[in-house]
């Protein structure tokens, strides 16, 4: 690197500004090493090969469809949670928010004897409002997001149980399967598409759609630039005029939107909702994002990485079943994956930055 | 890093008393509850000039910056931008008035590529509706060209800005402010954490910004750096102004002596010699 006295501007179109011969030194491999999702892709390939060898049925199309289904239900949440993490924050209420969202649609439709789509819409508004609540609480007050969303997590957990018992008398909602609009809502949130004789769940499409939208936002829009900035240097971002509060509130609304999609899938798959579900899932979303290369301190990561993290999750959870092992070992595998992925990401990032 | 020797003094233009200052603080005070952070401070910033604010730790330099940058509002006195009374609510307000602030440690987001940092907060877009997107090619090429114009030759604008040296990061932040048409550039201790050569590089860009017609507020505790480029000097001590000089009213020795504590330093010398 050389710095000389201020030089006159090069004439437009001069070769200097277009290409730089020193750029050739950065090999495609180095560029690849600099991608945040590299570690998770390597991990995903390793896990895939491992179960392809260990479980005979793993490579069958139906098995892969099952793996993709498991990955998608998780990935729908892991992608917005990853964006939030790149923005430097956590949302511990994400897991129970899914259940809250499902309970609201179900109970609103049932109690008001309305078309279920009305309940679905009310649920969308309320869930987004919870996201706004998290975001506003965080940006207006001092405590870290860990504490604030822990508060929301506890409140939602209590409200899920409390309101459900108050309204239904039991811990689960009444079935809404025979209500108006249920079939069309099920088509949107919980249908099965048969391609080449193999059944694929529609959540896979929602998942892929979210990955595309999230990647677009992150890499090609102003908001994406702001997300990286508020996570990687909040004060610097504020000083150059980035709307920090609005960006963070938007990220929490993104998580809320994911929770709404997930919640509606839950409801329309089983037509009843257990009010105690969802607790603990928030950590799984965070783990998927971290395996996918998101830096826990913010400012670095990718939506594709988080999606691959979710895919690893799906492969491990279903792979253990296909290999006919005791599923009790799932959590152990998870822990190993998390540690390996974190170490690999750390190593890759160090090398990528050192060799630049 | 190769640098030419610093030769910026001879380029200092003389002050012109008839012009309206770009930014003028008159008898400005700021209180935090019952704590007097700043009292009775006056400062003028003219186009094509560098106004230096000197002071030790806790002298009120940060408070002064925050008022000019729009992070805090003053409680008394007047703050005029191009002759008009102003009270800035947010950093965005300040930017809209053409006041750009470059903070010592907080100037850039280290993990983001240079080109994303360069345009942060003012990203150019193309396309409409949902297809409105960053004009990445324009951003990359402008970043490279603008930095080259300031004399920084980057191999790769995609590298995280954290991999640049401290001086280069300051220069990118200054180049950014100049590119976005800032009229007033506020620099918070730009040379504080830098070595001698790096400081020289930064001071040269400060001078380059001045020559481009910007008014510069240079906050520093280093009288040598201030005297190299400054046109006016305001000295702060414990929240009050205890000196305000034009360049021809003060020598470097006098400035250094006052900064080092003046008579307090003499007392200290006597005390130490007694031992």
Contacts between the chains, C-beta under 8 A, distances in Angstrom:
chain1	res1	chain2	res2	distance
A	1	B	1	6.8
A	1	B	153	7.4
A	1	B	154	7.6
A	1	B	155	7.3
A	1	B	164	7.6
A	1	B	165	7.5
A	1	B	168	7.1
A	2	B	1	7.3
A	2	B	2	5.9
A	2	B	153	5.5
A	3	B	1	6.2
A	3	B	2	7.4
A	3	B	3	6.5
A	3	B	151	5.7
A	3	B	152	5.6
A	3	B	153	7.5
A	3	B	167	7.7
A	3	B	168	6.9
A	3	B	171	7.4
A	3	B	201	5.2
A	4	B	2	7.2
A	4	B	3	7.8
A	4	B	4	7.2
A	4	B	151	5.0
A	4	B	153	7.7
A	5	B	4	5.5
A	5	B	151	5.8
A	5	B	204	6.5
A	6	B	149	7.1
A	6	B	150	5.8
A	6	B	151	4.6
A	6	B	204	7.0
A	6	B	205	7.3
A	6	B	208	4.5
A	7	B	148	7.0
A	7	B	149	7.0
A	7	B	151	5.4
A	8	B	149	7.6
A	9	B	145	6.8
A	9	B	148	7.4
A	9	B	149	4.5
A	10	B	145	6.9
A	10	B	148	6.2
A	10	B	149	7.9
A	16	B	148	6.9
A	17	B	141	6.0
A	17	B	144	5.7
A	17	B	145	4.9
A	17	B	148	7.1
A	18	B	141	7.7
A	20	B	144	7.9
A	20	B	155	6.3
A	20	B	156	7.8
A	22	B	155	4.7
A	22	B	156	7.9
A	23	B	155	6.7
A	23	B	156	6.2
A	25	B	155	7.9
A	26	B	156	6.5
A	216	B	133	7.9
A	220	B	133	4.4
A	220	B	134	5.5
A	220	B	136	7.3
A	221	B	125	7.8
A	221	B	132	7.3
A	221	B	133	6.1
A	221	B	134	6.4
A	222	B	123	4.5
A	222	B	125	6.4
A	222	B	134	6.6
A	224	B	134	7.7
A	225	B	112	7.9
A	225	B	116	5.6
A	225	B	119	7.4
A	225	B	120	6.2
A	225	B	123	5.5
A	225	B	134	6.9
A	226	B	120	7.9
A	226	B	121	7.9
A	228	B	109	6.9
A	228	B	111	7.3
A	228	B	112	5.3
A	228	B	116	6.9
A	229	B	109	5.0
A	229	B	112	6.6
A	229	B	116	7.9
A	229	B	120	5.5
A	229	B	121	7.9
A	232	B	109	4.2
A	232	B	110	6.6
A	232	B	111	4.4
A	232	B	112	5.8
A	233	B	106	6.8
A	233	B	108	6.9
A	233	B	109	3.7
A	233	B	110	6.6
A	233	B	111	8.0
A	233	B	112	7.9
A	235	B	103	7.4
A	235	B	106	4.3
A	236	B	103	7.3
A	236	B	106	4.6
A	236	B	107	6.2
A	236	B	108	5.7
A	236	B	109	5.2
A	236	B	120	7.8
A	237	B	109	6.5
A	237	B	120	6.7
A	237	B	121	7.2
A	238	B	91	6.3
A	239	B	69	7.3
A	239	B	91	5.5
A	239	B	101	6.1
A	239	B	103	6.0
A	239	B	106	6.1
A	239	B	107	7.7
A	240	B	91	7.5
A	240	B	95	7.6
A	240	B	120	5.1
A	240	B	121	3.8
A	240	B	122	7.5
A	240	B	176	7.9
A	241	B	91	5.8
A	241	B	92	4.3
A	241	B	95	5.2
A	241	B	121	4.1
A	241	B	122	7.2
A	242	B	120	6.5
A	242	B	121	4.8
A	295	B	111	7.6
A	299	B	109	6.7
A	299	B	110	8.0
A	299	B	111	4.5
A	299	B	112	7.3
A	300	B	111	5.0
A	353	B	160	6.6
A	353	B	162	7.9
A	353	B	163	6.1
A	356	B	156	7.1
A	356	B	159	5.1
A	356	B	160	7.9
A	356	B	163	5.8
